[in-house]
C-alpha cells in the first residue's frame, strides 16, 4: 500500500509539472505581441504555482481541506486540459486529464 501511495505521489508531482508546462506553452502561443508572449509564458505558470503553493501544497498554512483541495486541483488540471485542447493538442490534453483524474481517484481511495 505504501508503494502505491509513493508511486502515486511521484505521478501527481509530474502531473503538477505538466500542468505548469502547459500553462507556459499556452501563454507563449496565445499572444501576438512580442513581449506579451514572454509575459504570459512566465506569468501563467507563476500564477498557477503561487495558487497551488498557497491552497494545495502539503505544508501550506492555508491548505484547503479534503473536498475543496480536490476541487481546486481538478479545476487547475481541467483548465490546463482545456487550454491544451484549444491550442491544438487534443491527445496530450486528454492524456493529462485521464492521468490527473486517475491519480486523484487513487489518492482518494488510499485516504480511507
Buried (B, 14 or more C-beta within 10 A) or exposed (E): EEEEEEEBBEBBEEBBEBBBBBBBBBBBBBBEEEEBBEEBBBBBBBEBBEEBEEBBBEEEEEBBEEEEBBEBBBEBBBBBBBBBBEBEBEEBBEBBBEBBBEBBEBBEEEEE
